[in-house]
Amino acid sequence: MTTLHKGANLPVGAASVRAVLCWSAGPGVPDVDASALLLTAAGRVRSDDDFVFYNQPRHASGAVRHLGKQPGTDTIGVDLGTLEPGIERVVLCASADGGTFGQVPGLHLRLLDAVSAAELARFDMEAGPETAFLSGELYRRSGEWKFRAVGQGYASGLAGLARDFGITVDEEPRPAAPQPAVPRPAVPVVPATAVPPPVVWPDPAPAAPEPPSAPTVRMAKGEEQLPPAVRELLSLRKQQVAVSLRKQGVATLTARVVLVLDASGSMAGHYTRGTVAGVAERMAAVAAQLDDDGQMQAWTFATNPARLPDLEIGELPAWLRLHVRVGQIGLFGRRKPPKGLVPGQIDMRAVGIGNEEQKVIAQVRAFVRDHPVPAPTLVLFFSDGGVYRNAEIERELREAVEEPLFWQFIGLGRAQYGVLEYFDTLPGRRVDNVGFFAVDDIERLSDPELYDRLLSEFPSWVRAARAAGILH
């Protein structure tokens, strides 16, 4: 049995599994229901039939079933061998009736081999004011099935969660808007012997339908300088960032965004394939939406950290080309810069190829202290693992609890994330200032799903930090 932390994943060797959602039932504890969504590679259901829950307990294929509920447990069965070829993910969801998941003690998910009943994984979860929860997912990767611990709450409830994946949700009818009185024309006076013509009363004008509310998108400084295609894609991504925040019950949010990129030797393939440049471009949309000053601070690190020139939104393509680079080993000293190094570029031989996360964490903390702003700081920290300085990293992050910044760590496929992976569960902190999730192939992760995961914990931290007096 493997205990998973949020964002971790593991291969699933069993052909059929049971996902058992567990909690401690009792007086005042909301009723909890488990459900599942069958998704295509596009991250959407094909129809409402791909939603399995208590009122629709069996998928037409028979591969996913709601197996029934007992006090304190609710179970979904998934036969991985008979899932249709077009289904790439089975998302395991839950809803709370009569309260929030923050009022549900002992919430955890057990993944069992359906044949032997052996426990394959356990995922302990924490929640807050959400009434819907995405606990985990089974997903297909290179023909094999894996399980990922997600642990993402939805302030918009089960209806909002289902709608995000393409389920049709019947809205409660709104009360009819009062219509203005229509003046009636005077009835003509006619002789008693005449037959009066029929009086036709004019129908009230129909009420105009209310347009759906669109998310508020900020225009970042310098954005108008971007090439049209880049500007259009950035605008679409900013809209998705706004939608992801709205799912967490936040209409608008201002924050300083800091990007940290792992440049260790094991990251070379991610740089060569353009994965890291793509990640940085997608993160620019987060900065452009949350902070309209048109800048994002950035660091690169390996053996040593180095601050990169600020990413100016209006210079995004050039910035990516010049500054998203992997570390190097200086075999013949570091006195001479490598050929072709332009002003502002970092000599990556000085950065090296090792893994020293604690050094860059300390530099970012010092920058935030030395450059205070009214808004909180969101640090988007990308790494492919190999973490071994656990004690030093934990010390830095614990000291940073009292500072106005939130650390969102994103794992890029490998393993050994150490303290970054389980810091969420460490006791002795006034607020949880760290989020973590890992993905096997971030390029295959859609923008909506990526931004949902990036921003799933940041708004709740902002609320907790304000309540604790860390933010004002």
N, C-alpha and C positions, 0 to 999 in steps of 0.2 A: 504494500500500500504506500502511496506517495501523497504527502501533504503539499498542496499547491498554494502559492501565494498569488495575489492578484496579478494578472497578465502572464503567468507562467503557462506552459503547455507541455503535453506529453503524448507519445504515440499510443494509439488504442489498438491492441492486438486482438481483442475479442470481436467476434462477428456480430454479437448482439449484446446490448448493454441496457442497464436501467439507471436512470438519473433520479435519485431520491432526494427531494428537497425536505430538509428537516428543520424543526424549530421546537422551542419549549412552549407548548400550549398551556394556557391557564387563564384565570380571570383577568379581563382587561386586555388580553392579547388579541390583536386583530386576526380574523380568519385569513388563511393563506391558501392560494390556489396555484398549482403549477400548470404550465402550458408550453407549447413548442411551435416554432415557425420553421417551415421548410423553405429554404431560399436558394435561388439560382446564383450563378456567378456574378450577376449584377446586384446581388444583395437585396433582392425583392422576391416576394411570393409570386407565383404564376396566377393565382386566384385566391379567393377567400377559403377555398377547400384546403389550402396549405397551412391552415391554422388549426392546431389540435388542442382542445381544451375540454372542460367538463361538459359543455353542451354539444361538442363535436369530438367525441372521444377516440375516433379511429380515422386515420387518413385513408383515402381511397385505395392506396397501394398496400395498406396493411403494415407498412414498415414503421410507422410511428403511432403509438397508442397511449392514451391516458389510462393508466392501470388502476386508478382508484386511490382513495384518500383514507387515511387513518388519523386519529388524533396525533398531531405533531409531525405528520409526514404526508407527502403527496408525490406520486411517482409517474414518470414518463418512461415508456419503453421504446427503444430504437433498435431496429434490426438493420444494421449497417450494410449487410450483404444484399438486401432487397430494396434499398433506396434507389429510386429511379436515377438514370445517368445524369439528368439535368439538374439534380439537386446537389449543391456543393456544400451547404451548411445546414445544420439543424440547431437553431438558437433556442436555448432553454430559458423560459421566462417565468415570472411569478407576479401575482397581484395580491394586494392586501385589502381586505374588506373591513371597514369599520375602524381604520387607523392607518398608521404609516409603518414602514419597515423598521424605522428607528424604535418602534414599540414592540418589535418581535425579537425576543431573546434567543440566543443559541442558533442563529440562522446559519446553516451550512448545507452544502451539496455533497452527496456521496455518489460516485460513479462506480457501478457494480458490473461484473461479468454476469450477464443474464443466465448463463448456463451453470456456472459453478458458484455463483453468489459471492465470489471473492471481490473484495474492495480494491478497485484499481486506483482511485484517487479520492481525496477529501479536500474540500475547499471551504474554509471558514470565512464568512462574510460579515461586513459591518455596513450599516445603512443609516440614513437620517430621515428627512421629511418625505421621502419618496413613497408613492403608493404602487409603483410598478418597478420591477427589477429584472435585469438581464443577468442571470447567474453564471452561465457558461455557454459554450458552443462546441459542437462536434463539427469538424470541417475536413474536407478532402484536400490533400496536398500530395501531388505527384502519384495519384492512384491509391494512396494510403490515407487512413482516417486518423485524426488527432483530436485531442480535447484541449480547449483553452479555458482557463479561469478568467471570467470577465468582471463580474461584480459591479455593474453599472446601474445606478438608479435612474428613474424617470420621474421628474416632478409633474409631468403631464399625464401620469397615470397609464393604465393599461391601454386605454384608447389612443393616447399619444404614441406609445411604443408600437402598437399594432399598425397605426397609420403610417409611421415612418418606414415600415417594411412593406407597405402596399396593400394592407387590409382595408376594406371599406368599412367605415365606422358610421353607424346611423346616429346622427345628431338629434338631440331632443328638439322638437319643433319650438321655434321662438313664438312668443305671443305676438299676435298681429299688431302692427303699429296702428295707433289711432289715426283715422282718416279725417281730413278736414271736412267740415260740413259743406255740402254742395247746395247752394241756394236754389230753391225750386221756383220756376217761373209762375207768375200769377195765372190762375185758371181763367180763361176768357168767359165772359158772361154772354150767354146766347139765349134766344127766346125759348120759352118752355116747349113750344111745338117743334123746335129743331133738335136734331140728334147731335149732341156735342161730339166733336172729333176726339179720338183717344189722345190722352195726355202722355207723352213719352218723357220719362224722367232720365236725365243724362246719368250714365254710369260713372262712379268715381274713377279717377285715373289710377291705374295700378301702381303700387309702390315699387320704386326702382330697387333691384336687388343690391344688397350690400356687397361691395367688392371685398375679396379676402385681404386681410391685412398683410402687407409685405414687410419683411424685416428691414430695419433701418441700416443702411450701408453708408459708412463714412468714406469721404474722399480724402485719401492721404496726400500730403504735400509731395509734389513732384510726380504724382501718378499720371498726370496728363502728358508727361514726356515719354511714356512708354510706347513701344510699337503697338499698333491697334490690336493685333492678336494677343499679345501679352497682357495688355490692359483689359481686354474682354475676359480672358481667363481669370485674371486677378479679381475682377468684379464678381464673377460667378462664385469664386471661392470665398470672397468676403461675405456674400449672401449666405453661404453654407455655414460659415463661422457664426453668423448672427442667428441662424436657425438652431444650431447646436446649443448656443447659449439660452435661447428661448425654451428649449426642452428642459433646461435646468431651472426654469422660472425666472430668468434674468432677461429683462427687456434690453437694457444697455449696460455696458461695463467698460470702464477705462482701465488700462493697465500698461505698464512698460513691459516689453517682451525682450527676452535675452535668449539667443541661440547658442548652444554649445555642441560642437561636432567632434566626435572621436576621430583622431587621425592616426591611431596605432596601426602597426603593421598588418594585423589581421583584417583591417578595414580596406585594404588595397583593392580588393575586388569590387566593393561597393562604390568606390570612387571611379574605378575604371569603367564600370557599367553605367555611370551617371546616376546611380541611386541617390548618392548624397546630395548632388546638385538638385535633383528632383525634390528631395525632402526640404532643402533650404528654400526652394521656390514656393513650396506649399506653406512653409512656416511664415514666409513674407506676408501671406494673406492674413494670418493671425495678427501679425504686428500692424498691418495696414488697417485692420478693422478695430482693434482694441486701442491703438494709439495713433492719432492722426498727425503726429509730427513728422511722419515720413521716414523714420529711422528705426533700425533695430540693432542693438549692440550684439556682438558675436565674438565667440572664443573658439579656438581649436586647441586640442591637447593630445598628448601621448605621454612620453616621459616627462615633458615640461609643457606648461600651458603658454599660450600666446593670444593676446587680444588682437582680433582682426579689425580692419577699418569698419566703421559703422556701415551697415547695409542701408543705403539710401534707396527708397522704393523707386524713385525715378531712374536709378542706374542699376536696376536689378540684373538684367542680362550680363552686363559687364562685370558686376560684382561676383556673380556666380563663376564666370570664366576665370577671373583673376585670383579668387581667394578660397575656393573650395578645392583643397589639395590634400593629399595624403602625406603622412610623415616620411622622413628619410633618415638613413644612417650616414653620418659624415665620416667616411673611411679615411680621408686625408686631411682632417682638421676642418675648422669652421672659419678660417680667416677670410676666405674669398667667397663671395656669394656665387651661387650657381649661375651659369650663363643664362641670360634671358630674364633674370629677375628684374621686375619693373618697380619703380618707387611705390611704396605702400605694401608690397607683397612681403609675406613672412618667409624667412629662410627656413624651410621645413626641416633642414638638417638639425637646427637647434631644437626643434620640437621632438625629434626622435621617433621611436616606434613602440615605446612601452605603454604601460597602463598605470597612470597616477592621477586618478579622478579627484582625490582629495586636494591636490594643488590647484586645479582649476576651480573647484568649489570655493576654496578660500579666496581666490582672486575675484570671483563674481561677488562674494559677500562683501569684500572690501570696496568694490566699485559701488555697490548699493549704499553702503554706509557713507562713502565720500560724495555721492551724488544723489542726495535725497530728493524724492518727488512726492506729491500728494497721493499718487495712485500706487497700488500694489505692483509688484514685479512678478511676472510669470517666466520661469526659466524652462526652456524646452531643451532637454539634454539627451542627445542621441549617442548610443554606444552599442557595440556588438558583444559585450561581455568581457570575460577574462578578468573580472574584478577580484582583487586579492588583498587590497589595503582596507579591509573591512573596518578595523578598529578606528583608523584615522578618518575614514569617510563618515562613520557613525558619529564620531566626536564633532566633526564640522556640521553635520545636519542637525544634531541635537542643539548645538549652540545657535544655529540659525532659526530655531523654532520661534524665538522672540523677535525675529526680524521680519520686515514686511515683504517677504518673498516666498513663493511657492515653487517647489521643484517637481517638474513632471519629467520622469525618466522614461525613455522609449528604447526598448531593446530591439536590435536589428538582427534577429535570427539565430545567433549562436547561443551560448549558455554561460553559466557561472557568473550570474549577476550579483551574487552575494548579498550584502546588506541592502543594495538598491531594491532588491526584490521583496525582502521581508521587513523593510523599515516601517511600513504601514502598521505592522502588528506590534511594534516595540512599545512598551508602556513608558510612563513617566514623562509625557509631553502634554502641555496645555492644549495644543491643537495639532492636528495631523497636517504637516507641511510638506508631505511627499506623496506623489502618485507614481505608479509604475505599471507598464504593460509591455509585452513583447509581441512581435509579429515575425512570421517566417519570411514573408515577402511583402514589404511595405508598398512596393510598386503596384501590387495587385489589390491593395486596400483602397476602396473608393474614397473620394474626398468626404462625403457625408459620414462614413464610418470612422475615418481617421480623425476628423474634427470632433465627433461625438466622444471618442476615447480621450483625446487630448484635453477636452474641457469638461469631462464628467465630474471631476473633483474640485477644480479651481473655484467655481462659484460658492460651493459649500465651505471651502477654506476661507474665502473672503468674509462670509457671514460669521464664521467662528472666530476669525482673527479680529473682526470689529467688536464682537461681543467680549473678547478677552482684552481689548484695549491695545492690541498690537497694531491695528489699523485705526485710523480716525476718519 
